[in-house]
């Protein structure tokens, strides 16, 4: 992969944190023109710090497969700040709710719920799981609107960005 990045003059690469760690462990020195998209698992501060020292831009991407992979993103420029998953992409709604599906205040952890154009219809041949995870959208007047219960714990930061806190 390190050879391919250099040979093809790659300027944008999406990979998981595990892949970025393997590149660094293999001695990859980075590329200043590279825009790195990181997703699929939590981006740690130490990895963000290592990447920021070697690349041009670092973007933290968040979203489960059930919402067509990316739901939020954030450009990371300072690894000493909380590593935020950012704000919703266009046509995506994100809510952080308590167990009763009420929005939690800024700074209070709750379960991340996602709705919008990228939401899947459900799980193939798994109606019980679909019913459990794809719920009616409590804040939408649109008929049939739904939210996906991610099972992820998150909280809104005062600036409106979202901090991922782990699995519930």
C-alpha positions as CSV (number, residue, x, y, z in Angstrom):
1,X,0.0,0.0,0.0
2,X,2.8,2.4,0.8
3,X,4.3,1.8,-2.7
4,X,0.9,2.2,-4.3
5,X,0.3,5.6,-2.6
6,X,3.7,6.8,-3.9
7,X,3.5,5.3,-7.4
8,X,0.0,6.5,-8.1
9,X,0.4,9.9,-6.5
10,X,-2.6,9.3,-4.4
11,X,-4.1,12.5,-2.9
12,X,-7.1,11.0,-1.0
13,X,-7.3,7.7,0.8
14,X,-10.1,6.2,3.0
15,X,-9.0,3.6,5.5
16,X,-9.8,2.2,8.9
17,X,-7.7,3.3,11.9
18,X,-6.2,-0.3,11.9
19,X,-5.0,0.2,8.3
20,X,-3.5,3.6,9.1
21,X,-1.7,2.1,12.1
22,X,-0.3,-0.7,9.8
23,X,0.9,1.9,7.3
24,X,2.7,3.7,10.1
25,X,4.1,0.5,11.6
26,X,5.5,-0.4,8.1
27,X,7.5,2.8,8.1
28,X,5.3,5.0,5.9
29,X,6.5,8.5,6.2
30,X,3.3,10.1,5.0
31,X,2.5,12.5,2.1
32,X,1.8,16.2,2.6
33,X,-0.7,16.3,-0.3
34,X,-2.7,13.4,1.1
35,X,-6.2,13.9,2.4
36,X,-6.8,11.0,4.8
37,X,-10.4,9.8,5.5
38,X,-10.5,7.7,8.7
39,X,-13.6,5.6,9.5
40,X,-14.9,2.2,10.5
41,X,-13.8,2.3,14.1
42,X,-12.9,5.0,16.6
43,X,-10.1,7.4,15.7
44,X,-7.8,7.8,18.8
45,X,-5.9,11.0,19.7
46,X,-2.5,9.3,19.3
47,X,-3.3,8.0,15.8
48,X,-4.7,11.4,14.8
49,X,-1.5,13.1,16.1
50,X,0.7,10.7,14.2
51,X,-1.3,11.2,11.0
52,X,-1.5,15.0,11.3
53,X,2.3,15.1,11.4
54,X,2.5,13.3,8.0
55,X,-0.4,14.4,5.9
56,X,-2.2,17.4,4.6
57,X,-5.7,16.8,6.0
58,X,-7.4,14.3,8.3
59,X,-11.1,13.7,8.2
60,X,-12.9,11.5,10.8
61,X,-15.9,9.7,9.3
62,X,-18.7,8.0,11.2
63,X,-21.6,6.0,10.2
64,X,-22.9,2.4,10.4
65,X,-23.6,0.3,7.3
66,X,-27.4,0.7,8.1
67,X,-27.0,4.4,7.1
68,X,-25.0,3.8,4.0
69,X,-21.7,4.0,5.8
70,X,-21.1,7.8,6.4
71,X,-23.5,9.8,8.4
72,X,-21.2,12.5,10.0
73,X,-17.7,13.8,9.3
74,X,-15.3,16.2,10.8
75,X,-12.0,17.6,9.8
76,X,-9.4,17.0,12.6
77,X,-6.8,19.7,12.9
78,X,-5.8,19.4,16.5
79,X,-5.3,16.0,18.2
80,X,-5.2,17.7,21.6
81,X,-8.9,18.5,21.4
82,X,-11.7,15.9,21.7
83,X,-11.8,13.8,18.5
84,X,-15.2,14.6,17.2
85,X,-17.2,12.7,14.7
86,X,-18.6,16.1,13.5
87,X,-22.0,17.0,12.3
88,X,-24.5,15.2,10.0
89,X,-23.9,15.1,6.3
90,X,-26.6,16.6,4.0
91,X,-29.9,14.8,4.0
92,X,-29.0,13.1,7.3
93,X,-30.5,13.8,10.7
94,X,-28.7,12.8,14.0
95,X,-30.3,12.7,17.4
96,X,-28.9,11.8,20.8
97,X,-31.7,10.4,22.8
98,X,-32.3,8.9,26.3
99,X,-34.0,5.6,26.8
100,X,-37.5,7.2,26.4
101,X,-36.5,8.7,23.1
102,X,-36.2,12.2,24.5
103,X,-33.3,14.5,23.4
104,X,-30.6,14.8,26.0
105,X,-29.0,18.2,26.8
106,X,-25.7,19.3,25.4
107,X,-22.9,17.4,27.0
108,X,-25.1,14.6,28.3
109,X,-24.5,11.1,26.9
110,X,-27.3,9.3,25.1
111,X,-27.8,6.8,22.3
112,X,-27.1,8.1,18.8
113,X,-30.0,7.8,16.4
114,X,-29.8,8.5,12.6
115,X,-32.4,9.2,10.0
116,X,-32.5,10.6,6.5
117,X,-32.1,9.7,2.9
118,X,-29.3,7.2,3.5
119,X,-31.2,5.0,5.9
120,X,-31.6,1.4,4.9
121,X,-35.0,-0.2,4.8
122,X,-34.0,-2.8,7.4
123,X,-32.3,-6.2,7.7
124,X,-32.9,-8.8,5.0
125,X,-35.1,-11.6,6.3
126,X,-34.7,-10.3,9.9
127,X,-38.1,-8.6,10.6
128,X,-37.6,-8.8,14.4
129,X,-34.2,-7.1,14.3
130,X,-35.5,-4.5,11.8
131,X,-38.4,-3.7,14.1
132,X,-36.1,-3.3,17.1
133,X,-33.4,-1.1,15.4
134,X,-35.4,0.9,12.8
135,X,-38.0,2.8,14.8
136,X,-40.6,5.3,14.0
137,X,-39.2,8.8,13.8
138,X,-40.6,10.7,16.8
139,X,-39.7,14.1,15.4
140,X,-40.9,13.8,11.8
141,X,-44.4,14.5,10.3
142,X,-43.3,12.6,7.2
143,X,-45.3,9.3,6.9
144,X,-43.1,6.3,7.4
145,X,-40.1,8.2,8.6
146,X,-37.8,6.2,10.7
147,X,-34.6,6.4,12.8
148,X,-31.9,3.8,13.2
149,X,-30.9,3.0,16.8
150,X,-27.1,2.7,16.5
151,X,-26.3,1.3,19.9
152,X,-23.5,3.9,20.1
153,X,-23.1,6.3,23.0
154,X,-22.4,9.9,22.1
155,X,-23.0,13.5,23.3
156,X,-23.3,16.9,21.7
157,X,-20.4,19.2,22.3
158,X,-21.1,22.9,23.0
159,X,-20.0,23.8,19.4
160,X,-22.6,21.4,17.9
161,X,-20.2,18.7,17.0
162,X,-20.7,15.1,18.3
163,X,-18.3,13.2,20.4
164,X,-18.4,9.4,20.1
165,X,-18.1,7.7,23.5
166,X,-18.3,4.0,22.6
167,X,-20.8,1.2,22.4
168,X,-23.8,1.0,24.8
